[in-house]
Amino acid sequence: MRNSAASGLMLAALIGNVVAGPTHMHLHRQVHEKKDVNARSINWDDLGIDWSSAWSVGQAEKTAASAVAKATTAPASAVAVAPTSTSTPTAQTTSSSSSDGLFNGIVGVSNALTAFGGSSETSSGSEVSYVGNYGSPYGSNIIKVSSASGQKYTNTFTNTQSISITVNIWNKVGSDLQANSGSALAPKDTTLTFVLAPGASQVVAFAENTQIGWAQACSEIAESGAFAITWGEANFQSTGCGYDVSVIMNAAGNNYNMSIKSAEAQQCTSDMTQNYWLNANTPVGNSDGSCYISPGTCTLTTVMGVDENADADADTFGGGLEFKSEVGSLRVTKLGVGRGVGVLL
């Protein structure tokens, strides 16, 4: 997502969370801006991102036609694997739906689901108040599956650390049904959580018109209520998909690595060196800080984990970097300017 376009995930969202001119940049700034208020008292309509609008703006301003062409000529094997996103998965979960091993014991509302629910009516709102599909019942638009085969929109998460981690995935729309509360509620009330052992992977499938963000669950919490760590963001729509890495909320300077790739747009990787959001005004790379996929399937792979070779407090993500201010059991990171990838959150 282009800085000038307003993004950084959540892509273009989420996610996520997106590419192109000043309008996008402005929205991106709003989404991850520090708020000195309780997360549940925020007027979320003033903070959101319209994925549909951001996508249109980003596509209109992109000049790399060759990149788009490549995206549309993805390997046939990648494009042929997915029927409609409304198909009922027969997937089996690979981890327990209980709180065993989950960071802070947070169980996502869809942890035990093995099939999608219905769609949450039609999308509504525009610009910052855009509301996509968050599932009916809430959260049933995001489920764990055993394979990406047969799914239209997926992300395979892999843990690069030598210890187990908890991956936390949230809808742009929070469980309170506010347009942009998902990220702020995620540390305590989220859509999907699962534990990944060292080197382990988990495939997650998404229903049509879903906007998401994700992060490794940790103790560092921004004043908005969201995780103060590197985020991933994605937007899954029939009109095209997008994804990006955002370090906007990682103001503590934690040594964290994340890389997102897709089978459909192999020329565009979002990681800590390219096509990511450094802050709300600084997209890095030639793809406006985000990567885009033409209409069709979206098969993502995300590798994530603390850089254990760097000088960092390893407790940050198994426990956390030491911050003196605490709220309940969650340590709070005071961000000078908290912004997250513009896609959605």
N, C-alpha and C positions, 0 to 999 in steps of 0.2 A: 504494500500500500504506500502510495506516494505520500510523502510528507506533505507535499503541497496538496495532496489529495486528501489527507486526513487520516492516514491510517498508520498503524503500526502493528491486530486479531484480531486484535484478534482478528485480524485479517481483514481485512477488508471491509469477526465478528464478529465473530464471529463472529467472531470469530468474529480466521475468523479474520473487517476489519479489515474505499480502499484504493485505490490508486490514483490519482490524478490531481487535479488542480486544487486551488486554495480552499474550495468548499470542503473537499474531503479532509484536508488538513485541519480545518476549523473543527469539524465534527470529531476528528480523532482526538484533538486536544480536549474536547469536552468530556469524552468518555473516560479518560484516565486521570483527569484532573484531581488533585488532592481535595478532599472535603473534610472540614473540621466538624463533622456531625456524625451521629450514629447512622450506620448503613441503612437501617430500616426506616429512618425518617427522611431520607433523601428523596427529592422529587426526581425520580428516575427519568421522567419524560424530558428533562433538561440535559440528560447526559448521553443519550443513545446514538446509535448509528443506523441509518437505513441501508441495509445490505443491498437491497434491490437498487436503490438510487446510487450507492457508491459503486456498485458493479458497473452500472451504465456509464457513469462518469469516467471510471478507470478505463473501460474499454474504448471510449471515445477518444481519450487522450493518448492512448498507447500508440507509439509509432513503430514499434518493432513488429512489423507485419510478418516477418520471417518466423519470429517466435510463435506467433499465433498459428501460422501454417504448420509448424512442427507439432503443436499441441493437437491439431486436428488430424494428424497422421500418426497418432499413437499406435503402438503395436496392436494388431487385430485381437490378440489374446487378451489384452487389457480391456478393450472395448466390448468384447463379446461376452464377458462374464456376467452381465447384469440385466436381469429383467427389470420390471418397474420396482420402485422402492416401496410399493405397497404390498409386495409379496410377503407371505408370512414365513419368517425364518424358522428353521427347525434346529437352530443352533443349540449347542450345549455349552454351558458356562465352564470355564476352566478354574474358577476360584469360588470360594464360598460366598453366599449372600449374607452371612453373619458379619459381625464386626471384628472377627478374629484377624489380627495382624494389620488391620486398617489404621492409618495414622489418626490418632485422637478418637478412634472408634466410629468415624463418620461413615454411615451406610447410605449410599445413594438410593433414591426412590426406585430406580430401575435395576438395581443390583440382581434381583432374583428373576427378572423377566427373561424369557427365551423367545419372545415374538413381539413384533411391533403392536402397539395399540392403534387407535384411530388417529386421524389428523385433528388438530385443535382448530377446526373450522378453517375459514379462509384467512389469508394474511390481512393485516389491517395497519393503519397508520402510515406515516411517511417520515422521511428524514429521521430525526432522533427518536421518534415514537414508533418506528416500524416494529411490528410483531409478526414473526414467522410461525412455523409449526413447532410447538413444544410438546405435542402428544396429547392424546386423550385416552386414559387418564394422563395427568401431567408426568412428563419424563419418559413416556413409552415410545418416544421417537428415537431413543438411543439405547441400544442393547449390545451386550457381548455376544459374539458368535464364534464358532469354531473355525471358520474359514471365510475368506473374502469371496470365494466362489459363489456365484448366484446372487450376490448383493450389488446394488448399484453404487452406493456410497460407503466407503470403509476407510478406517485408519488402523494400521497395525502398529502398536506401541511396543518398543523394546527397551529394557533397562540396561544401561551400560555400566552401572555401578557394581561394586563388589558386595553390596548389601541390598536387601529388599527395599523397595520403595512403594508408595501408594500413589497411584495416578488418580487425579480428581478431574472429572469432565462436567462442565456445567452448560446449561442452555443460556442463551442470551437473555431470554425471559425467565425470571426467577420463579420460584414456587409461589410467590405472592402475586404472580401474573403481572408484575410491573415490567415494562418494556426492556429495561436494562439492569435489572437487579441481580441477575444470575451470578455475576462474578463476585459481588460483594457478599452474597449469601453463601457462596460455595464452601468456605471453610467450616461452616456449621450445618448447612442445609443445601445439598447438591443433587445432581441427577444420577451420576454414576461414579462409583469408586471401585478400584480393584488393586490387589497387591501383585507386584511383579518381582519375582526372585531374581537374583543376579543373572543377567543374560537371557531372561525369559521374555516371551512376547504374548500379547493379547490382541485379538482382532475385535474391533468395535464397529458396528453398522449403524447407519443414520438414515432416517426417513427423509423424504423430499421436503425441501424448504426449511432445513434445520440450520441454525446458526449457533456455533459453539465456541467455547474456549476450554483450555485445559492447562494443568500445571502439576508438578509434583507437590503433593501436600506437604506443608512445612509450618514451622512456628511463626515465621515472619509475616505479619499482617499489616497492610497499609491502613491508613486512617479511614479509607472508604469501606474497609471491611474485607477487601480482596487479598489474595495471596501476593506478598511482595517478593516476587520471584519471576524468572523468565516464563512467559506464557507461549502457548501455541494457539492458533486461531484458524477456524475454517468455516466456510459457508457452502452448503450443498443445495444447489438449485437446478432446475431443469434448464434454465437460461445460461448456466455456466457456474463453475465453482472457483473458489479461491482459498489460499492458505498462506500463512506466514508465521514467523517467529518474532516475538516482541520482547525486548529487554527493558521496555519503558517502566514496568513496575519493579524491575530488579535494581532499584536505586541503591541497595546496600552493597552492590558490586560483588555479589557472590559469584564464585567460579562455577558457572553452570553451562553445560553444553546441550543444545537441542538442534536437531536437523530434521527437516520435513521434505520428503520427496514424493513424487507421484508417478505412476506408470504412464499416465496420459501426457504429461508435460515434462519429459525427462530432461529437457534442457534447462529447467528452472528448479533449483534447490534453494530452500530458505533455511539458513543456518546462521551461525555467529559471525560469518565472514561475508555473506552475500544475501541480497533480497530479504532483508529483515528491517525491523524498526528499532533504531537506537533511542530515539525519543520522538515526541509528537511532531517535531519539526525536522527530523532527520531520518529519511528512509535511506537505506544503504543498498546499492545495486542498481542494475539497469531495468528492473521490473517493478519500479515504484514501491519497493519495500515489500512486495507481495508477489505471489505466483498465481497464475490464472489458467484455468482449463476450459476449453470450449464445451458447449452443451454435450452431455453424454454421461459416461461413468466418471467416478472420481475414486481412485484407489491410492490412498496415501500410506506412507510408512514414516513413522516418527521414532527416532532414537533419542533418548534423553537420559541425563544424569549429571551429577556433580563431576567436575574435572578433578579427579582424585590425585592427579599429578601436580596440581597447582597448590599454592600456599593458601589454604582456606581452612576454616574450622569445619571439620567433617560432621560435627554435630548439627550443623545448620539444617540438614534435611533428614536427620534421624532423630535429632533433637532440635538444634537450631543455633545460629549465631547468638551471642549473648546481647540481648537488648534489655535495658533496665525497666522500661515501661511495660506493664502487663495489664491485660484486660481478661479477667477470668483466667483460663489456662493458656491463653494465646498472647504471645509477645507481640508488641506493636512496633512497626517500623514507621517513623515519621518521614514521609517523603517530601522533599522540597517541591517537586513537581511530579506527581504520579500520573503517568499517561500510559496507556497500553495500546497495543496495536489496534489500530482502528477498525478492525473489522467489526467488531461488535461489542465489545463489552462495555 
